[in-house]
Amino acid sequence: MDKMAKHIYTLDGGKITELERMGFRNFDFLSCEDNEEKEEEGGTEKKEMMMQLLENIHLSYFLAGSDIICTNTFQVNLHSLRKKNISIEKGEEILNTYIDIAYNSAEKYKEIKRKKGNLWENRKKNDSIYEHLENFHNIRKALNNVHSTDIFNVEEYLSELQLNDTQNEWKWAKTKLERGPKSCCVAFSNGSYSSAFCDFSEYSGVFHKNRRKKEKRENLAIHGKVITGNKLASLKYDETGKNKTDDFTKMLNKQIKHFDIKLNILSEYTTRNMTKRSSVEFIPIARRYDKKRCNMVASPKLFNYGLEYYIDVSDEEIASNCKFKLQCFCRNTNKLNFFSLTTFSNIREVLTFYNYIKYYASNFKNNVIINFYCNSSKFIGCSDYSFFDIVSILLYLDSYNKFINAIGINCVNIENVYDLFFPFKKYTCPYININEDSYKSQNSQINSIVKTALRSLKKNRYIQDVNFFCSPNKSLQRVSFDNSTNEVTFHTLPNKTDHVYNYVDKWMEVGINGFGGCCYYNPYDVSLIDYKLGRLCR
């Protein structure tokens, strides 16, 4: 087995589902109000209590062994602020607050380790799973880190899981596995812009912010007739063949400005030239109804996936949100270690973020984490773009910038993880070079782009320099997407018995080196993951 040179990291778990586990539901961390008790007196005390509870959750993940935790800022963006009539200035304060909460938990953990390191002395190398979890729970109680509503019983917890301890540690006995050189790291978590739509569209990649109104489908006034979206297709053309939606499209395009995404990956650009050019460029596109525009010649440099999924969202709107979040990170670089994109399924939005990072490049060097949501064992979101294709392109674009520290997947079905990362092992030569001739993308639109990226990708950038992270959902099986209504439906598993613990050594075989959980993974789950990693790395 090839030597695995990358460090091993323990990631954190869910935060909102952890609050739910302790009986706290419907608390809006954006407005800091309880949705069911807005009129109740003592709002300030409730807010402070919830802030302290969130800090304790962050701390509990550090105590469980997490090397990296994420801020609770997933849904805080320009759209969520606008919905609640919160100013940008106030929004910046909210983001700063949640960054401070995570940072304070990291500082508190460092202080605990410095002053009370003996709390960990009871840990033995050969502790059983039961002993390990019991010891972790006792440490939490000794530090007053267990909330009164946090009822935990080791026997009940283990009886609900289906742990498959196959004792495969021997596979890694001659492989040098090292834990991450850093600890107590804080990642600034950024959800997709559509995560604020509260319709789960971050899982589909389709941006339709006004889908949920009093009428479920938006009524469009065309030629004096009011028709709903599901009838639009049948009324698209009139008797003369004229497109009835032209007028509406023109009106919409006047409101929305889009760009061409240009990827500078063609072989005509030498390495020397590439270092002088931006790897991603956004060029204003001429409106389609403008007769004076210049015809755009088809070119493999243009990569416009996602534009068709921006139903009522503009590139400028997404760009403004990107700048808002990037500026927040830059203001707090003394408290943050990573900038993390979380549960992204629209490639256009990812490339927009990547494009704007260059304007703040002095603050970004090997500290960006990009986590995708994949709805199957191959594709990102509900698209037909494979995880392998898009990551290949991103890693090539980043070969010269080195912004990206890790590529990951999160909130996915645990059974899809191995197959998503397997191509990174399958299409590499023994010397970690890329064998581009053995791979052909099933998506003809981007096959030439992927081929160029694979051909030009610098040696050792693929596996050795980039971390691969994984944080699956404990209950989500898949989502289904209705193209006519843009509605996402969750399909959940009947129980939550499977666990990352069962897959760690298998996932290591395909290069994954960061292990955590998403929804319904709690500190005890993360402690269990860390226990397994400790056995492999000792």
N, C-alpha and C positions, 0 to 999 in steps of 0.2 A: 504494500500500500504506500502511495506517495506520502511524503512528509507533509503534514498540514501546518503551514507556517503561521497562519493567522491566529490572533488571540481569540479567546473564547469569552463571550459576554453574556451576562444575565440581564434581561430587560425587565420592565415592570408589567403590570397587568391593568385591568380596567379600574376606573375611578368612579364613574357614575353608577355602574352596576355594583360596585363595592358599597356605595352609599345606600343603594336599594337593599342590599343584603342586610344592612344594619337598620332597615326600616325607614330610611329617609327618601321619600319620593317627591317628585314635582318641585324640587327646589331649583329655581332658575339662577344659575351662577352668573348670568350676564347682567340681570337687573338686581341680583341679590335679594330676591323676594321669594316667598313661598307662594306658589300660584293658588293654593287653596286657602291661604290665610293672609291675604294682602291687607285686610283691614284690621287685623289683629294687632293689639298694642305690643310693644316690646320688639319691634322690627329690628332695631339696632342690635339688641342682644342676640336675636336669632341669627342675624348676619354674622356677627363676630363668632358665634358658636360654630356656624357652618364653615367659616374660614379656618378655624382651629381644627375642625374635624378633617378638612381637606389636607391640612398640613400633616396631621397624624397619619392619614392614608399614604401620603408620599413617604413619610418616615417609615411606615410599616414595610414598604417595598424595599427601602434601603436595608432595613433590618433583615428582610427575607433573603438578601443577597444581590439585589439589583445593582448593576454597575451604572445603568442609565435609566432615569425616570423622565417622563414627559409632563409638561405643564398642562393644566386643565383649560386649554385655550382652543380646543378643537373647533368650536362653532362660533368663535368670536371673529367676525369679519365685517366689512363695510355693509353687507346686506343685513346681517343680524342687528347691527347698530341702527340702520335706517328703519327697520321694522318697528323698533322700540323707541324711535325718536331720540336716540342718544347721539350726542355730538361726537365728532371725531376726537376732539380733545378729551372728552369723558371716556371714549373708547380706549384711548391710549392709556388713561389711568387704570381702566379695568384690566387691560393686558399687563400693565406693570404690576398690578396687585397680585395676579396669579403667578407671574414670574417670581415675585418676592416670596410668595408662599412656598413654591417649590425650592427656591434658593435657600430659604430659611430652614427647610427640612434637611437639606444637604449639609448646611452648617451645623445643625443640631446633631446630625449623625456623626459628623467628624468629631464633635466635642464628646459625644458618648464614647466613641472608640478611643479617644485620648484619655478620658477620665475613668471609664468603666470597662476597659478591655477585658477584665476578668469575667465579664458576663458570658463570654464565649469560651471560657476555659472548659466548661462541661462538655463541649462538643468533642466527640471521639471519632477517630478515622473510621472505625468499624460500627458506628451507630446504625441501628436499624432505621427504617423509614419512620416507624412509630416513635422511636426515641428522638429522632431529629425533629419531628414536628412538635413533639411535647416540649422539647427544650426551647424551640423557637417561640412557642406560645408562652412559656414561662418568662422568657426574656421580655416579650411584649408586656406582660403583666407587671414585671418588675420595673419597667420604665413608664408605667401608666399609659401605655400605648393602645390598650384595649378598651373600646367604648363599652358602656354598660349594656348596650343592645347587641353587642357583638358576641353572640353565643357560639362557641366552638367546642366540639368534642372530637378528639383525634380518631377514636374508633368509628364514630358515625361518619366522619369525613372519608376515611379510607374505605369503609364499606360501600360508599356510594360511587367510588371510582373503580374502573376496570384497569388496574395497573398490570402491565405485562413486563415483569422484571426478568428479562431473558439472560441476564448476566453476560452481555456481549462486550464487557469492558476489555476482554483479552484482545479484541481486534485493535485496540488503540494502545496496547501495552508498550509497543516499540515506537509509538508515535509521540513526539513531543508536543503536548498540548499545554498552552499557557493561558492563564486568566488575563483579562485586559489590564494594561499597565495603569489605567486610570480607574478611580472609583468615585462615587458621588457625583456623577455627571448629570447635568440637567439639559434636556432637549426641549426647545421651543416648538410645541406641537401646533401644526396648521392644517386644519381640515380643508377639503375642497370648498370652493365658493358656494357650491350647491348644498353643502352640509347645513347651511343656515336656512334652507328652504323648508326643512322639517318634513320632507316627503321621501327621504332615503334615496334621493337621486344621485348622491355621491357614489352609490353602488352601480348605477347604470352609466354614468358619464353624460347624461342628457340634462342640459340646463334649461329648465322651464320654470322660472321663478313665480309666474302668475298663474300657475295651473290650478292652485287651490284658491278659489274664490267662492262666492255664494253659489254660482253655477259652476259645476265641476269642469265643464269644458268651456273654454273661452268663446264667446259669440263674436263673430266677425261680420262687420257690415260691408257687404259687397254689392254694388249696383242696386242699392235700396233694399236688399233682402238680408235678413238676419239668418245665418245658418250656423250650425255648430260644427266643431272640428271634424267629427266623424262623417259629416255629409260633404265636407269640402272636396274630397277626391272626386265624387260623382258630379260636382258642379264646377269643375275646374275650367272647362271650355264652353263658350257659347256656340250658337249655331254657325257663326262665321269662322269658328276655329280660333277666335281671339282668346287669349288667356284672361279669364275673368279676375285672376288674382294679381294681375300686373299692377293695378292701381294701389292695391294694398301693399304689395311688395315694395313699390317705389316709396310709399309713405313710410314703411318700416325701415328701409335702408337709409332714408334721410335722417332717421333718428339714431341709427346704429352704424358705427364705423368699424370696419374690419381691416385686417392686415394679411398679407401673404407671409407665411413663415418660410424663411429661406435657410436651409441647412448647408453650410459650406463644407461639404464632404467629398466633392468631386476630386478625382485623381489629378486633375490639372493644377490643383493647388498643392504646392510643395509644402513640406513641413515648415520650411522657413516662412512661407507666405501665411500659413495657417496661424502661426504665432502672432502675426500682425493683424489678423482679421478676427472678427467675432465669429464664433462657431455657429451661433444662432442670430438671425437678423429678422426683425419685423418691419416689413415694407408696406406702407398704405396701399390698399388695393383700390383700383378704380371701380366705381359702382357699375354693376352689370347693366343698368338701364341707361347709362350715360353713353350716347352715340359718339362722343368725341374721344372716348377713352382709347388707349392703344391696346391692341390685342396682345394678350400674354401668350408667349410661345410656351408650349408644354415643356417642362424641364424637371428632371429628377431632383433638382435642388428645392423644389417647392413641396412642402409637406403640410398639407392643410387638413389633416384628420381633425375632427372635432368641430369644425365650422358648421357642419350640418346639424350638430347637436347643440349649438348655441341658439336655441329657439327664440328667446327674447332677452338674450344677454349679449352684450357687445364685447369685442376684444378690449376696448378702452376701459370698460367696467372691470374686467378681469385684471387688466394691467394696473389699474388704480388700487385694487385690493392687494395685488402682489407688492406694490411699492409700500403700501400701508404696513404690511406685515414685515417686510424686509427692514424698513426704517425702525420698527419696534425692536427687532433683533439687534440692530446696530447700536441702539441706545442702551441696550442691556448686555453688551458683550462681556462685561465683568461678572455677570451672574449666570450666563448661559454658555454651554459647551457645544451644542449642536442646534442647527436649524432643520426641523423635520417636517416633511410633507407626509400627511397621514391619510390613508384610505383614498387615494387618488385613482380615478378611473377614466379621466378625460386627458388624453395625451397632449392636446392643445394647451390645456391649463398648465401642465407640467413644463412644457417648453416655454410658456410665457414666464413662469417663475425663473426658469434657468436663464432666459434671456435677460431678465432684469437684475439677476445677481451680479452681472458684470459691472453694473453701475456702482455697486458697493463692494467691489472685489477685494478691497483691502481688509474687509471683515470676514471674508470667506476663503478659507484654505483648508481643504480636507475636513470640513465640518458640516456638510449637508447630507441628510438622510432622506431618501425618497422611498416611501412605502406605497405600493400599489394595492388596490383591491382586485383580485382575480376571481371571476365567477365560475371558473372551471379549472381543469388541470392544464390549461394552455393559454386562455385568452384573458386580457385585461378588461375588467368590467363586463358589460354586455356587448362589447365590440367584437370585431373579427381581427383584431390586432394582437398578435401573440406577445406574451411577456418576454420571451427570448428576443424577438425582433426589436422591441422598443428599448429594452435594456442594452442590447448591442449598440444601437444608435446612440443612446445616452453616454455609454462608456467611451465610445469613440469621440464624441463631441467633448467629453471631459478629459480626454487623454492629455490635452495641452493646458487645461485650466486647473485640473485637480481640485475642483470644488467638492466633489462627491466623496464622502467617507463610506457610505453604505447604501446598498439597494435592498429593499425588503418588501415583504407582503404582510398585510395585517387584516384582521377581521375575516379571514378566509376559512373555508372548510379545511379541517386538518388533513383530510385524506388527499387533498390536491397538492400539498406542499412539495412532496418529493418530485412529482412529475413536472412541476413548474420549474424547478431548478436543475433537473436532470440534463437538459440540453447543454448547460454550461460545462458539464463533465463530458458529455458525449462528443461534442464538436471541438474539443481541444486536443492537440497533439501531445505526445509524451513530454515535450519540453514546454508545455503551457502556452504554446502558440495556437492560433486559431486555424482550423482546417476548413476554410470557407468553401472549398470545392465539394465537401460532403454535405453541405446544407443548402436547401432551397426553401425560401419562405413560401408558404401557401397563399400569402396575400400578394397577388401580382402587382398591386399598386406600389408596394414598397420593396419588392424583392431586390431591385437594382440598388436601392439605397442601402439595404442591409448587406448586400454583397460587398459594396464599396467599403462600408464600415468594418466588416469582418476582415477584408483584405488589408486595410490600412491600420487596423487596431494595433497599437504598440504592444510589443511582447511584454508579458507579465502584468499587463494592466487588467486582464480579465479576471483572474482568480486571486493572484497574490496580493494585489494592492487594494482591492475593494472588499469590504465586509458584506456578507449576506445575512440579513436579519429576517426573522419570522415570528409573528405574533398572531396565532389563529384565534378565531372565535370558538367558544365552547359549544354553542348551540346552533349556529347558522349552517344550514346545508347548502343552500344556494338562493339566488333571487331570480325571479322571472320578470321580464320587462314587456309591457304592452305598448307596442308602437303607436296604436291609435289614441291612447290616452296618456302616454308617457308615465304610466303608473308602475311603480316597483312593488312587487309582492315578495314577502319573506317566506321561505320554506325552512322550517326549523327541525332539528332532530328531536325525536321523542324524549330523549334524556341527555344529560350532560356528563356522561361517564368516561368518554375518551379523554386523553391527556397528552400534552407535549412530552411528558416524562417517557412515554412509550416510544417516542420517535427520535429522540435526541441523537443516538449513535447512528441511526440510519440516515438522518438528515446531514450529519457531518460528512458522510460519504460524497455528497454532492456540493460540498463547500459551504454549507450554512454554518455560521459561527456565532450568531446572536439569537438567543432563545428567550421568548417571553409569551405573553398572552394578551388577548384583547378582552372583549365582553365576557363577563362571568369568570374571568381568572382573577382570583383574589390573592392576598399576600401569602396564604398557605400554599396555594398552587405554585406561586413563584418560588417559595422556599423549597418546594418539592423538586422543581426544575433545577434550582441551584444545587440541591443535594446530589442529583444525578450528574451534573457537570463536575461537581467536586470529586466524585468517584472516578470520572474519566480523566481528570486532570492531575490527580495526585501521583 
